[in-house]
Amino acid sequence: MLANRLTEDARTSVLLIEAGPRDTHFWIHVPLGYGKLFARTDVNWAYESEPEPALGGRRIFTPRGKVLGGSSSINGLVYIRGQPEDYDGWRVPGWSFADLLPYFKRSENQARGADAWHGVGGPLEVGDLERHELCDAFVAAAAALGIPPNRDFNGASQEGAGYYQATTCRGRRCSTATGYLRPAEKRPNLRVLVNTLATGITFAGRRATGVRTATQAFTARREVILAGGAFNSPQLLQLSGVGPAALLQRLGIPVLADLPVGEGLQDHYYARTFWRCCKPLTLNDDMASWVGRARIGAQYLLRRQGPLTIAAGYAAAFVRTRPELKRPDVQIYFINFSTAKRGGVLHPFSGFTCSVSQLQVESRGSVSIRSREPGEPPAIRYNYLATENDRRVMVDGVKLVRRIVYTPPLREYVTAEELPGAKVRSDAQLLDFVREYGETVFHPSSTCSMGKVVDERLRVHGVGSLRVIDASVMPAVPSGNINAAVIAVAEKGADLLKQDASL
């Protein structure tokens, strides 16, 4: 994205270095293909967290994009901006929701057209998903409980139930690689290196001068920009001597700037519930036979329609777990299939999934290098469920899921609660379920946050000519899926770079 915006000026030359390959894999471009990419280490870092104290010592599998487009090439495609209070709550000059709304709009090519909340003509395609009988029943059941229908979670209010929009167009994924990078690659002032791991930042005194790889060093005439995300940007900073002094000294890395790089990690925790369905209309049923699979393949290849065009979420509800709250604090995901392991084999029965994720997280973790070896994965500590509020919200969220599913008309489709199961009733039992089965929903942020590691212009404190522009600069994770927010941050970051270059 940055490469596109910066090379709009023919006088600006950009070198883009990507550790992974080009985004040529077939399943990257098929929306439902994200499930095929979980275990593909050629396009996915496939990290694992450290043992999580509140989760019985479980390690949490953590996919991250290692391919052009980064995680936007392997994510679940759901388009959610978050709530205005998220950005206003950062309390960083120039980064309120009102400041960011023009960048959300500028990035979009909204299938529904332009209005006060949305834009057209931008590089990022945002489209609607096909309707489905089960999703309609979910929205109607939520309405019966007083949760209002909401046609646009990214409009005047996030609260309510409805269908997601996704970063798709005509049945194809729109990543930052396809939307932003592909057109820019035609420009002579952009060079792209793939399958090239950056191993460190070079400095002259306290000024960043370039980037080194295993075989080469590249000199930057103006600035070095890190856009590696919430794990890899802090990793590269720490390897280069910018980070917590105690950590760097322990590993024998000279300290250039003592900063809390890697601290403050936030992510959304996520628990799935599975339900057996009485009608053979789930993806589990569609995929149960060669005939069904052939029909789905033909639908997609011939018309770019059908189950392969849906995102990781199909319908959703943004709700308050307590009536006195001023805004939704949980996100409920609904999708018309079920699988014990994400990216794994579908259940052999007719089934659907209804999941819950906390929106305003209190718990914070960290990311830190283990050694001076650039190829060694960083140590990721999420520290999920560290506060009483986080635990309570997840338990109350599962209760809300049950209330919706057991409310007509959705109840009429249910034959049994597969997981957590009818025997799990008390709050203590529900919390045990959340601890045992919860996972990441892939929204890591805040490891190089504004005010602590970078300033409001995204410049790293204490050094020159070095910026971070990705999810790591967010002081707190927004309420919902974060791809849209990351792109808006990058749009604004590109403007900041252009403004400073003109001085």
C-alpha positions, -999 to 999 in steps of 0.1 A, spaced: 0 0 0 28 24 10 47 15 -22 17 26 -43 11 59 -26 48 69 -24 56 61 -60 27 82 -72 55 109 -71 79 100 -99 107 117 -80 104 91 -51 121 57 -55 109 28 -33 125 -6 -26 100 -30 -12 115 -61 5 93 -91 12 105 -122 31 80 -144 13 71 -151 -24 48 -134 -48 11 -140 -43 7 -165 -71 -8 -194 -51 -43 -202 -64 -60 -204 -29 -48 -168 -20 -72 -154 -45 -102 -176 -38 -120 -160 -8 -128 -192 11 -93 -204 2 -79 -188 34 -87 -222 51 -61 -238 28 -34 -214 38 -32 -220 76 -5 -245 75 13 -234 43 47 -222 56 57 -210 21 32 -181 25 26 -181 63 50 -176 92 28 -201 111 41 -189 145 32 -204 179 29 -184 211 47 -191 243 27 -212 268 -3 -191 279 -6 -190 317 -44 -185 317 -50 -212 291 -35 -241 309 -1 -236 292 -15 -240 257 5 -226 228 -17 -206 204 -11 -212 167 -6 -178 150 -7 -175 113 8 -144 97 13 -135 60 47 -142 45 39 -132 10 33 -100 -10 3 -84 6 12 -97 40 -17 -109 61 -42 -93 37 -33 -121 13 -42 -149 38 -67 -133 61 -105 -139 64 -114 -109 42 -139 -94 67 -141 -56 63 -147 -39 97 -133 -5 108 -140 -6 145 -158 21 166 -151 58 166 -144 56 204 -115 33 196 -95 59 177 -107 88 199 -95 68 229 -60 66 215 -57 103 225 -31 109 199 -32 143 180 -42 137 144 -55 101 149 -91 106 160 -119 88 141 -127 121 123 -90 123 112 -90 87 99 -124 86 82 -112 104 50 -85 76 48 -110 48 52 -131 64 24 -100 71 2 -89 34 4 -124 20 -6 -141 11 -38 -174 4 -20 -198 -18 -40 -228 1 -26 -215 35 -37 -203 66 -20 -220 83 10 -210 101 42 -192 70 54 -179 53 23 -159 61 -8 -156 48 -44 -126 47 -67 -101 35 -41 -78 5 -46 -95 -17 -19 -126 -35 -32 -153 -38 -6 -183 -60 -16 -213 -78 -3 -217 -115 4 -244 -137 -10 -274 -142 13 -279 -176 30 -309 -191 48 -291 -198 80 -276 -163 81 -311 -148 76 -323 -169 106 -294 -157 127 -302 -120 120 -339 -126 127 -332 -144 160 -310 -116 171 -338 -91 162 -362 -112 183 -339 -106 213 -339 -68 207 -306 -67 188 -314 -43 159 -307 -53 123 -277 -34 109 -270 -33 72 -237 -15 76 -213 -22 105 -191 6 91 -217 33 90 -234 54 116 -233 27 142 -216 -7 146 -242 -21 169 -266 -47 156 -268 -79 135 -264 -83 98 -241 -95 70 -204 -87 68 -189 -70 39 -156 -84 26 -126 -73 6 -137 -91 -25 -148 -82 -60 -164 -106 -85 -155 -136 -64 -118 -127 -59 -99 -116 -29 -87 -80 -29 -55 -78 -9 -31 -49 -7 -10 -67 -32 -38 -69 -58 -54 -36 -50 -24 -14 -44 8 -30 -54 -1 -46 -87 -8 -12 -104 22 4 -89 46 -23 -101 43 -8 -136 62 23 -124 99 25 -130 105 41 -95 94 9 -77 116 -22 -72 102 -53 -55 124 -80 -39 107 -112 -29 120 -142 -9 144 -118 8 145 -116 46 156 -83 61 181 -91 89 187 -57 103 186 -19 100 219 -1 93 227 31 111 252 60 108 253 72 144 216 74 154 203 78 118 189 49 99 207 45 66 193 13 51 185 -24 55 207 -54 53 198 -90 42 218 -122 44 237 -113 12 233 -75 6 230 -41 22 207 -15 7 211 22 13 181 45 18 186 81 6 157 94 27 140 70 51 136 33 62 100 22 68 91 -9 87 58 -25 78 62 -60 91 32 -60 114 29 -65 152 54 -93 154 81 -87 127 85 -49 130 94 -52 167 116 -82 159 136 -62 134 139 -32 156 152 -53 185 177 -71 163 190 -37 152 195 -23 187 162 -5 192 143 -20 221 143 -28 258 179 -23 270 177 -53 294 167 -77 266 192 -64 242 221 -65 267 212 -100 277 216 -110 240 247 -90 234 231 -65 211 245 -29 214 217 -6 226 211 22 202 177 33 217 162 20 249 125 18 240 96 -5 250 95 -21 216 75 -53 217 56 -44 249 18 -38 250 8 -66 226 -30 -67 222 -52 -92 203 -88 -103 203 -95 -136 220 -120 -159 203 -141 -189 213 -161 -210 188 -193 -229 195 -206 -256 172 -242 -266 165 -258 -295 147 -283 -285 120 -314 -303 110 -314 -292 74 -287 -303 48 -279 -267 38 -245 -261 55 -211 -262 37 -205 -294 56 -233 -310 36 -221 -294 3 -186 -308 7 -197 -342 19 -198 -358 -16 -179 -356 -49 -210 -343 -65 -214 -314 -40 -177 -305 -43 -179 -306 -81 -210 -283 -81 -193 -258 -58 -162 -258 -80 -183 -253 -111 -202 -225 -95 -170 -207 -87 -151 -213 -119 -180 -205 -143 -198 -177 -124 -175 -167 -95 -204 -175 -71 -213 -200 -44 -197 -211 -11 -161 -204 -23 -168 -166 -24 -176 -162 14 -153 -148 40 -142 -161 74 -173 -145 88 -207 -145 70 -231 -128 94 -224 -110 127 -237 -93 157 -220 -65 176 -236 -64 210 -233 -52 246 -230 -79 272 -245 -55 298 -273 -30 291 -255 -1 309 -226 -2 285 -224 26 260 -212 6 231 -208 -31 219 -181 -50 238 -184 -84 219 -185 -94 183 -204 -126 174 -194 -144 142 -218 -167 124 -208 -190 95 -225 -218 78 -200 -246 84 -181 -262 113 -147 -277 117 -128 -288 148 -96 -272 136 -95 -240 116 -83 -249 82 -90 -285 89 -116 -311 78 -152 -301 81 -174 -320 106 -192 -351 91 -226 -338 103 -247 -308 92 -233 -280 113 -227 -243 117 -204 -222 139 -212 -192 161 -182 -176 178 -176 -148 202 -147 -123 205 -142 -96 230 -138 -61 214 -122 -38 240 -95 -60 255 -76 -51 287 -50 -79 287 -16 -71 272 14 -92 263 47 -89 245 69 -98 216 106 -103 220 135 -119 201 150 -150 215 185 -146 201 205 -126 176 194 -149 148 170 -131 124 154 -163 112 144 -175 146 107 -168 154 101 -142 181 86 -151 215 50 -142 214 32 -138 248 -5 -128 244 -13 -130 281 -50 -137 273 -77 -135 300 -53 -117 324 -81 -95 338 -114 -102 355 -132 -81 330 -117 -100 300 -128 -133 316 -163 -120 324 -169 -106 289 -159 -139 272 -182 -159 295 -211 -135 290 -204 -135 252 -209 -173 251 -241 -169 270 -253 -144 244 -244 -168 216 -266 -195 232 -295 -170 236 -294 -161 200 -291 -197 187 -319 -209 210 -342 -181 198 -366 -187 168 -362 -188 139 -326 -200 143 -336 -225 170 -358 -243 145 -326 -254 126 -308 -268 157 -308 -304 167 -280 -303 193 -253 -281 208 -221 -299 198 -196 -276 217 -194 -266 245 -224 -290 250 -255 -290 272 -236 -301 303 -216 -269 304 -238 -245 323 -222 -226 351 -200 -195 347 -171 -215 360 -177 -243 335 -181 -217 307 -148 -201 317 -131 -235 317 -144 -240 281 -131 -206 270 -97 -213 285 -95 -248 269 -108 -240 234 -102 -202 228 -78 -190 202 -65 -159 185 -87 -143 159 -56 -128 142 -57 -92 152 -23 -85 169 -14 -48 174 3 -23 197 38 -35 200 54 -3 186 26 20 198 23 57 192 35 77 222 58 50 235 79 38 205 69 61 177 55 97 177 23 109 161 41 110 127 52 74 132 89 83 136 108 60 160 118 79 191 155 85 196 167 78 160 164 95 127 150 85 93 131 55 106 94 49 108 70 21 116 37 20 96 16 -10 104 -7 -24 131 20 -23 157 17 15 160 -19 14 173 -20 22 210 -49 -2 214 -66 -28 191 -97 -15 174 -131 -31 180 -133 -58 153 -113 -71 124 -83 -48 118 -74 -51 81 -94 -20 72 -78 0 101 -43 -11 92 -49 1 56 -62 35 69 -32 39 91 -9 32 61 -29 57 40 -24 84 66 13 73 71 19 78 34 5 113 36 28 121 66 58 108 47 49 130 17 44 161 39 77 157 57 95 151 24 83 184 11 98 204 40 
